[in-house]
Amino acid sequence: MSSKQNFNLQLSTLKKCKLGMVVLASLYLTACGGDDDNGNNGNENENGGNAAPSIVLASSDITVEQGADITLDASGSSDPEGESLTFSWSGESGTITDAQASTTTVTGLTVGTYTFTVSVSDGEVSSTSDVSVEVTGPAVKTVTKLDTGTMQEPVSVYFDLDNDEELMLTEEEAETNSDWDVAFKRTEVYLNQYAETPVTLYFSGNTDDFYNESGSAVVERFINATGETELAAFESYDGIVPEGAQFNGDSEKSAIEGFYNYDFATHTVSANDTAFYIVSSDSTYAKIRVTNIVQDGFGMASLTFGVSLQTAEESVFSAEQSLLVDAQGCTENLYVNLDGMAVADAESAWDVVIPCENALGGFQIDLAGDATALIGNDAAASEDGVDPELAPYLSWKANTYEIRAIKEYGDSRSNYGWAEYGINGGHAMWPNYATYIIKTAEAQYKFQITNYYDVDDSSSGSFTIRYQKVLGE
């Protein structure tokens, strides 16, 4: 072989070796995994073989009710080389509490679907991942079988609107418990006044079509109304209370109030003879009113009752008689036996008492411990006489009783606030689907009573309620 041929052979061999080295290098890089265009696939790249962080999300799809906490969590992310990581969250809406934290929260989202992106970096390369957040409106929640026992053995049922649960409490325990919001006991509905922030309500005024212009129940409207027929109106009401509107809670009040008028200009007191009360005591009903007051300074020298009596066997009141109570120079409280039409003493049978203060009668009338009274509209409904069959169902008040806000500040045309009794001649309770806004320490809720009877066996005193959290209050 000539020297020239030998030189060409060596050159050809060298070229092949170089080509082989290139191929081997390419194969090596492929086997080790080169970076993609974004440098975030966790493989080696031109930055000294550094792999991108691996993102681990606590959840990539989140669904919450509007107003609930929304947490974005990438704290499980890691770096293959063990490098410390930095985080950066971004989103199209809402407010991210701390965009540089591994775990953060988002506020200010309305109903809709949103995407939030987290970028995780080790200082040289980064990875990204998305979290989808769906925000729904508060659901209308319905609770059945809030069973308040029987007329003979009534029980109180306590419900926590904030946590959607019935609480098993005795009446004594309820007086020191702040968790319950609304309670039921037969036809009575209570708000929690023992909580650090007492529960209050506002009546929406939505019941006008259940009553006519004179304030009487429209019987056909009541009979045809059901929870289903009234649901659309409940859902469409936004629950926003007018600015300056008053919320009211339950409170205490004396049964016999308003029996006198006070003139602030002259500081004189006169009898309010249009206010009357029906007192139940010792198997006798006494319809009473104060017809005259003789004032002496800051007390009463005397007081005259108008009294009409009805025994348990009768159904109408007798003609009114006058009963004078002389308080001038008294040394002890003045006890009055209404059915005996006489002033008695503490050891005898008595029905009402007037306190003796500074040798005069105080401007106060209290019931005996075993006496109760019908007042206001309840008394007016039995003005001619107490129906013996209806008597157990009437709203008899003890001397000091709690005002139920749902009745006192609800529809004034209703004796119960949430329902009417016996509108078709029977003894049933008919809801008027009054919608209230109940305010707890945590939120406000639209609230409605839709049934008083068990959904399975129709027994009375088993409430069905529905409620929905109000946003934007």
C-alpha positions as CSV (number, residue, x, y, z in Angstrom):
1,M,0.0,0.0,0.0
2,S,1.3,3.4,-0.9
3,S,1.8,6.1,1.7
4,K,-1.0,8.1,0.2
5,Q,-3.4,5.2,0.4
6,N,-2.4,4.6,4.0
7,F,-3.0,8.2,4.9
8,N,-6.6,8.2,3.4
9,L,-7.4,5.0,5.4
10,Q,-6.3,6.6,8.7
11,L,-8.3,9.7,7.9
12,S,-11.4,7.6,7.2
13,T,-11.0,5.7,10.4
14,L,-10.6,8.9,12.5
15,K,-13.9,10.3,11.0
16,K,-15.7,7.1,11.9
17,C,-14.4,7.3,15.5
18,K,-15.5,10.9,15.9
19,L,-19.0,10.0,14.5
20,G,-19.2,7.1,16.9
21,M,-18.3,9.3,19.8
22,V,-21.1,11.8,18.8
23,V,-23.6,9.0,18.6
24,L,-22.5,7.6,21.9
25,A,-22.8,11.0,23.5
26,S,-26.3,11.4,22.1
27,L,-27.4,8.0,23.3
28,Y,-26.0,8.9,26.8
29,L,-27.9,12.1,27.0
30,T,-31.1,10.4,25.8
31,A,-30.7,7.6,28.3
32,C,-30.2,10.2,31.2
33,G,-33.2,12.2,30.1
34,G,-32.6,15.7,28.8
35,D,-34.8,18.7,29.6
36,D,-38.0,19.6,27.7
37,D,-38.5,23.1,26.5
38,N,-40.0,24.2,29.9
39,G,-37.3,22.5,32.0
40,N,-40.0,21.2,34.4
41,N,-40.1,17.4,33.8
42,G,-37.8,16.6,36.7
43,N,-34.9,15.6,34.4
44,E,-31.4,16.9,34.0
45,N,-30.9,20.1,32.0
46,E,-28.2,22.4,31.1
47,N,-28.0,23.7,34.7
48,G,-25.6,21.2,35.9
49,G,-28.0,18.2,35.7
50,N,-30.6,19.9,38.2
51,A,-34.1,18.3,38.2
52,A,-37.2,20.4,38.5
53,P,-39.3,20.3,41.7
54,S,-42.1,17.7,42.0
55,I,-45.4,19.3,42.9
56,V,-47.9,17.5,45.2
57,L,-51.2,19.2,45.7
58,A,-53.5,18.4,48.6
59,S,-56.4,18.8,46.1
60,S,-56.4,19.9,42.5
61,D,-60.2,20.1,42.4
62,I,-62.0,22.0,45.2
63,T,-65.8,22.6,45.6
64,V,-67.1,24.9,48.4
65,E,-70.1,27.0,49.2
66,Q,-69.7,30.7,48.8
67,G,-68.3,32.2,52.0
68,A,-66.6,29.0,53.1
69,D,-62.8,28.8,53.7
70,I,-60.8,27.9,50.5
71,T,-57.3,26.5,51.1
72,L,-54.7,26.0,48.4
73,D,-52.1,23.5,49.6
74,A,-48.8,22.5,47.8
75,S,-46.9,21.8,51.0
76,G,-46.3,18.2,50.0
77,S,-44.1,19.3,47.1
78,S,-40.4,18.3,47.1
79,D,-37.1,18.8,45.2
80,P,-35.1,15.7,43.9
81,E,-31.9,17.2,45.1
82,G,-33.3,18.3,48.4
83,E,-33.0,22.0,47.7
84,S,-35.3,24.5,49.5
85,L,-38.3,25.6,47.5
86,T,-40.1,28.8,46.9
87,F,-43.8,29.1,46.0
88,S,-45.8,31.6,44.0
89,W,-49.6,31.4,43.7
90,S,-51.6,33.3,41.1
91,G,-55.2,33.4,40.1
92,E,-57.7,35.3,38.0
93,S,-60.1,36.4,40.8
94,G,-60.3,36.7,44.6
95,T,-57.6,37.6,47.1
96,I,-54.8,35.3,47.9
97,T,-53.8,35.7,51.5
98,D,-50.1,34.9,51.1
99,A,-49.0,34.2,47.5
100,Q,-45.5,33.1,48.6
101,A,-46.6,30.4,51.1
102,S,-46.8,26.7,50.4
103,T,-50.3,26.7,51.9
104,T,-52.5,29.7,51.5
105,T,-56.2,30.8,51.5
106,V,-58.4,32.6,49.0
107,T,-61.2,35.0,49.8
108,G,-63.7,37.1,47.9
109,L,-64.9,34.6,45.4
110,T,-68.5,34.6,44.2
111,V,-70.4,31.7,42.6
112,G,-68.4,30.3,39.6
113,T,-65.4,28.2,38.6
114,Y,-61.8,29.6,39.0
115,T,-58.2,28.4,38.2
116,F,-55.3,29.1,40.5
117,T,-51.7,28.3,39.5
118,V,-48.7,27.5,41.7
119,S,-45.2,27.8,40.6
120,V,-42.6,25.9,42.6
121,S,-38.9,26.7,42.2
122,D,-35.6,25.4,43.6
123,G,-33.9,28.6,42.5
124,E,-32.8,27.4,39.1
125,V,-35.7,25.5,37.6
126,S,-39.4,25.5,38.4
127,S,-42.6,23.4,37.9
128,T,-46.2,24.6,37.7
129,S,-49.6,23.1,38.4
130,D,-53.2,24.2,38.5
131,V,-56.0,24.0,41.1
132,S,-59.6,24.3,40.0
133,V,-62.0,25.9,42.5
134,E,-65.8,25.7,42.1
135,V,-67.8,28.0,44.3
136,T,-71.5,27.2,44.7
137,G,-74.3,29.2,46.4
138,P,-75.5,28.2,49.8
139,A,-77.9,25.2,49.7
140,V,-81.5,25.3,51.0
141,K,-81.5,22.8,53.8
142,T,-84.6,21.0,55.1
143,V,-84.8,19.3,58.5
144,T,-87.8,17.1,59.5
145,K,-88.9,15.3,62.6
146,L,-88.0,17.9,65.2
147,D,-90.2,16.1,67.7
148,T,-91.4,18.2,70.7
149,G,-93.4,15.4,72.4
150,T,-97.1,15.4,73.3
151,M,-99.3,18.0,74.9
152,Q,-99.2,15.9,78.1
153,E,-95.4,15.5,78.0
154,P,-93.9,18.3,76.0
155,V,-90.1,18.5,75.4
156,S,-87.8,21.1,74.0
157,V,-85.8,20.5,70.9
158,Y,-82.7,22.6,70.2
159,F,-81.1,23.2,66.8
160,D,-77.8,24.6,65.7
161,L,-78.1,26.4,62.3
162,D,-74.4,27.0,62.0
163,N,-73.5,23.3,62.2
164,D,-76.8,21.8,60.8
165,E,-77.5,19.6,63.8
166,E,-80.0,18.9,66.5
167,L,-78.5,19.1,70.0
168,M,-79.5,16.7,72.8
169,L,-79.9,19.1,75.7
170,T,-82.1,19.3,78.8
171,E,-83.8,22.6,79.5
172,E,-81.3,23.2,82.3
173,E,-78.3,22.5,80.0
174,A,-79.7,24.8,77.3
175,E,-79.6,27.7,79.7
176,T,-75.8,27.5,79.8
177,N,-75.2,26.4,76.2
178,S,-74.3,28.8,73.4
179,D,-74.3,26.3,70.5
180,W,-78.0,26.1,69.8
181,D,-79.8,28.9,67.9
182,V,-83.5,28.0,67.7
183,A,-85.6,25.7,69.9
184,F,-89.1,24.3,69.6
185,K,-91.6,23.2,72.3
186,R,-95.0,22.3,70.9
187,T,-96.3,25.5,69.3
188,E,-93.6,27.8,70.8
189,V,-90.4,28.7,69.0
190,Y,-87.5,30.1,71.0
191,L,-84.2,31.9,70.2
192,N,-81.1,31.4,72.2
193,Q,-80.7,34.3,74.6
194,Y,-78.1,32.5,76.7
195,A,-75.4,32.8,74.0
196,E,-72.6,35.4,74.4
197,T,-74.1,37.0,71.3
198,P,-77.9,36.4,71.6
199,V,-79.7,35.1,68.6
200,T,-82.1,37.6,67.0
201,L,-84.4,37.8,64.0
202,Y,-86.0,40.0,61.5
203,F,-89.4,39.3,59.8
204,S,-89.4,39.7,56.0
205,G,-93.1,40.6,55.8
206,N,-93.8,38.0,53.1
207,T,-97.2,36.8,54.3
208,D,-99.6,39.5,53.0
209,D,-101.4,37.1,50.7
210,F,-102.3,34.8,53.6
211,Y,-104.5,37.5,55.2
212,N,-107.2,39.8,53.9
213,E,-107.5,43.5,54.4
214,S,-109.2,43.1,57.8
215,G,-106.4,40.9,59.0
216,S,-108.3,37.6,58.9
217,A,-106.8,34.4,57.5
218,V,-107.5,33.6,53.8
219,V,-108.6,30.0,54.5
220,E,-108.1,28.8,50.9
221,R,-104.6,30.2,50.7
222,F,-103.6,28.4,53.9
223,I,-105.1,25.1,52.9
224,N,-103.5,25.1,49.4
225,A,-100.1,26.1,50.6
226,T,-97.4,23.4,51.0
227,G,-93.7,23.4,51.4
228,E,-93.3,22.7,47.7
229,T,-95.6,25.5,46.5
230,E,-93.8,28.1,48.7
231,L,-90.2,26.9,47.9
232,A,-89.7,29.1,44.8
233,A,-90.6,32.3,46.8
234,F,-88.2,31.3,49.6
235,E,-85.4,30.7,47.2
236,S,-85.9,33.9,45.3
237,Y,-85.8,36.1,48.4
238,D,-82.2,37.4,48.7
239,G,-82.4,37.7,52.4
240,I,-80.8,41.1,52.5
241,V,-82.3,43.2,55.4
242,P,-83.0,46.9,54.7
243,E,-80.5,49.3,56.2
244,G,-81.4,50.3,59.7
245,A,-83.9,47.4,60.2
246,Q,-84.3,46.2,63.7
247,F,-83.3,42.6,64.8
248,N,-85.1,41.4,68.0
249,G,-84.5,38.5,70.3
250,D,-86.6,36.8,73.0
251,S,-87.0,38.8,76.2
252,E,-88.9,38.7,79.5
253,K,-92.1,40.5,80.3
254,S,-94.8,40.7,83.0
255,A,-98.2,39.3,82.1
256,I,-100.3,42.1,83.6
257,E,-98.8,45.2,82.0
258,G,-100.4,48.3,80.4
259,F,-103.2,48.6,83.0
260,Y,-102.6,52.3,83.5
261,N,-101.8,55.4,81.4
262,Y,-99.0,57.8,82.4
263,D,-99.1,61.5,81.4
264,F,-95.5,62.6,81.1
265,A,-96.5,66.3,81.1
266,T,-98.5,66.2,84.3
267,H,-97.0,63.1,85.8
268,T,-100.4,61.7,86.5
269,V,-101.7,58.1,86.3
270,S,-105.1,57.0,85.1
271,A,-106.7,53.6,84.5
272,N,-106.4,52.1,81.1
273,D,-109.9,50.5,81.2
274,T,-109.6,49.2,77.6
275,A,-106.9,46.7,78.5
276,F,-108.3,43.4,79.9
277,Y,-106.8,40.1,80.9
278,I,-108.2,36.6,81.5
279,V,-106.8,35.0,84.6
280,S,-107.0,31.2,85.0
281,S,-106.8,30.1,88.6
282,D,-108.5,27.5,90.8
283,S,-110.6,26.1,88.0
284,T,-112.1,29.5,87.4
285,Y,-111.6,32.1,84.6
286,A,-111.7,35.8,85.6
287,K,-111.8,38.5,83.0
288,I,-110.4,41.6,84.7
289,R,-109.6,45.2,83.8
290,V,-108.7,48.2,85.9
291,T,-111.5,50.7,85.8
292,N,-110.2,53.3,88.2
293,I,-106.9,54.4,90.0
294,V,-106.7,56.9,92.8
295,Q,-103.1,58.2,92.7
296,D,-101.2,59.5,95.7
297,G,-97.8,60.8,94.8
298,F,-95.7,57.9,93.5
299,G,-98.2,55.2,94.5
300,M,-101.9,54.1,94.3
301,A,-104.2,54.9,97.2
302,S,-106.8,52.6,95.7
303,L,-107.5,50.6,92.6
304,T,-110.8,49.3,91.2
305,F,-111.1,46.1,89.2
306,G,-113.9,45.2,86.8
307,V,-114.3,41.4,87.2
308,S,-116.3,38.9,85.1
309,L,-116.2,35.2,86.2
310,Q,-116.6,31.9,84.3
311,T,-116.4,28.5,85.9
312,A,-114.8,25.6,84.2
313,E,-118.2,24.1,83.4
314,E,-119.4,27.3,81.7
315,S,-118.5,28.9,78.3
316,V,-119.3,32.6,78.8
317,F,-118.4,35.2,81.3
318,S,-120.8,36.6,83.9
319,A,-121.8,40.3,84.1
320,E,-118.9,42.5,85.3
321,Q,-118.7,43.4,89.0
322,S,-116.5,46.0,90.7
323,L,-113.9,45.1,93.3
324,L,-112.2,47.9,95.2
325,V,-108.7,47.4,96.6
326,D,-107.9,50.0,99.2
327,A,-104.1,50.4,99.4
328,Q,-103.9,53.6,101.5
329,G,-101.8,53.0,104.6
330,C,-101.0,49.3,103.7
331,T,-98.4,47.5,105.7
332,E,-98.1,44.3,103.6
333,N,-98.8,43.3,100.0
334,L,-102.4,43.3,98.9
335,Y,-103.6,39.8,97.9
336,V,-106.8,39.6,95.8
337,N,-109.1,36.6,95.5
338,L,-110.9,37.2,92.2
339,D,-113.4,34.4,92.3
340,G,-114.2,35.4,95.9
341,M,-114.3,39.1,95.0
342,A,-112.3,40.0,98.1
343,V,-108.9,41.2,99.4
344,A,-107.2,38.2,101.2
345,D,-103.9,37.6,102.9
346,A,-100.8,35.6,101.8
347,E,-102.0,32.5,103.6
348,S,-105.4,32.4,102.0
349,A,-106.4,31.6,98.4
350,W,-105.5,34.5,96.1
351,D,-105.1,35.1,92.4
352,V,-103.3,38.4,92.0
353,V,-101.2,40.6,94.3
354,I,-100.4,44.4,94.4
355,P,-97.1,45.2,96.2
356,C,-97.3,47.5,99.1
357,E,-94.6,50.2,98.9
358,N,-94.3,53.1,101.3
359,A,-97.8,52.5,102.6
360,L,-99.3,52.7,99.1
361,G,-99.9,50.3,96.3
362,G,-97.2,50.0,93.7
363,F,-98.0,50.3,90.0
364,Q,-97.7,46.6,89.5
365,I,-100.0,43.6,89.4
366,D,-98.6,40.1,89.7
367,L,-100.2,36.7,89.2
368,A,-100.1,33.9,91.8
369,G,-97.7,31.1,91.2
370,D,-100.4,28.7,90.0
371,A,-102.2,31.3,87.9
372,T,-101.8,32.1,84.3
373,A,-103.4,34.7,82.0
374,L,-104.4,35.4,78.4
375,I,-103.3,38.8,77.3
376,G,-103.6,41.1,74.2
377,N,-105.0,39.3,71.1
378,D,-105.2,36.1,73.0
379,A,-107.5,37.7,75.5
380,A,-109.5,39.5,72.9
381,A,-110.2,36.2,71.1
382,S,-111.9,34.9,74.3
383,E,-113.5,38.1,75.3
384,D,-117.0,36.6,75.6
385,G,-115.8,33.4,77.2
386,V,-113.1,30.7,77.2
387,D,-114.0,27.7,75.0
388,P,-113.4,24.7,77.3
389,E,-112.3,22.6,74.3
390,L,-109.8,25.3,73.1
391,A,-108.5,26.2,76.5
392,P,-105.6,23.7,76.5
393,Y,-104.4,25.1,73.2
394,L,-104.4,28.8,74.2
395,S,-101.3,30.9,74.9
396,W,-101.6,31.2,78.7
397,K,-98.8,33.3,80.3
398,A,-97.2,32.9,83.7
399,N,-96.6,36.0,85.8
400,T,-93.2,36.5,84.1
401,Y,-92.9,35.0,80.7
402,E,-90.5,35.1,77.8
403,I,-91.5,37.1,74.7
404,R,-91.0,35.0,71.7
405,A,-89.5,37.2,69.0
406,I,-90.9,35.0,66.2
407,K,-94.4,35.9,67.5
408,E,-93.9,39.4,69.0
409,Y,-92.0,40.8,66.1
410,G,-93.5,38.7,63.3
411,D,-96.8,39.1,61.5
412,S,-99.1,40.9,64.0
413,R,-102.1,39.2,62.4
414,S,-100.9,35.8,63.6
415,N,-101.3,34.6,67.2
416,Y,-98.2,32.4,66.7
417,G,-96.1,34.3,64.2
418,W,-95.5,31.3,62.0
419,A,-99.0,29.7,61.8
420,E,-102.7,30.0,62.4
421,Y,-104.8,27.6,64.4
422,G,-108.1,26.0,63.4
423,I,-108.7,28.1,60.3
424,N,-111.0,25.4,58.8
425,G,-112.9,24.7,62.0
426,G,-110.6,21.9,63.2
427,H,-107.7,21.9,65.7
428,A,-104.8,21.9,63.2
429,M,-101.9,24.3,62.9
430,W,-101.5,25.8,59.4
431,P,-98.1,27.4,58.6
432,N,-98.2,30.9,57.0
433,Y,-94.7,30.3,55.6
434,A,-93.4,33.5,57.2
435,T,-89.7,34.0,56.3
436,Y,-87.5,35.3,59.0
437,I,-83.8,36.3,58.9
438,I,-82.2,34.7,61.9
439,K,-78.8,36.2,63.0
440,T,-76.4,34.1,65.0
441,A,-72.9,34.9,66.1
442,E,-71.5,33.4,62.9
443,A,-74.0,34.1,60.1
444,Q,-77.5,35.1,59.0
445,Y,-80.0,32.6,57.7
446,K,-83.4,32.7,55.9
447,F,-85.6,30.6,58.0
448,Q,-89.1,29.1,57.6
449,I,-91.4,26.6,59.3
450,T,-93.1,24.5,56.8
451,N,-94.9,21.8,58.8
452,Y,-96.0,21.1,62.4
453,Y,-96.9,17.4,61.8
454,D,-94.7,14.4,61.4
455,V,-94.0,13.6,57.7
456,D,-94.6,9.9,58.3
457,D,-97.4,9.5,60.9
458,S,-98.8,13.1,61.0
459,S,-98.4,13.3,64.8
460,S,-98.4,16.9,66.0
461,G,-95.5,18.9,67.4
462,S,-93.0,17.4,64.9
463,F,-91.6,20.5,63.1
464,T,-90.2,20.7,59.6
465,I,-88.0,23.7,58.9
466,R,-85.9,25.0,56.1
467,Y,-83.1,27.5,56.1
468,Q,-80.4,29.0,53.9
469,K,-77.3,30.9,54.7
470,V,-77.5,34.6,53.5
471,L,-74.5,36.1,51.8
472,G,-73.7,39.8,51.6
473,E,-75.4,40.8,54.8
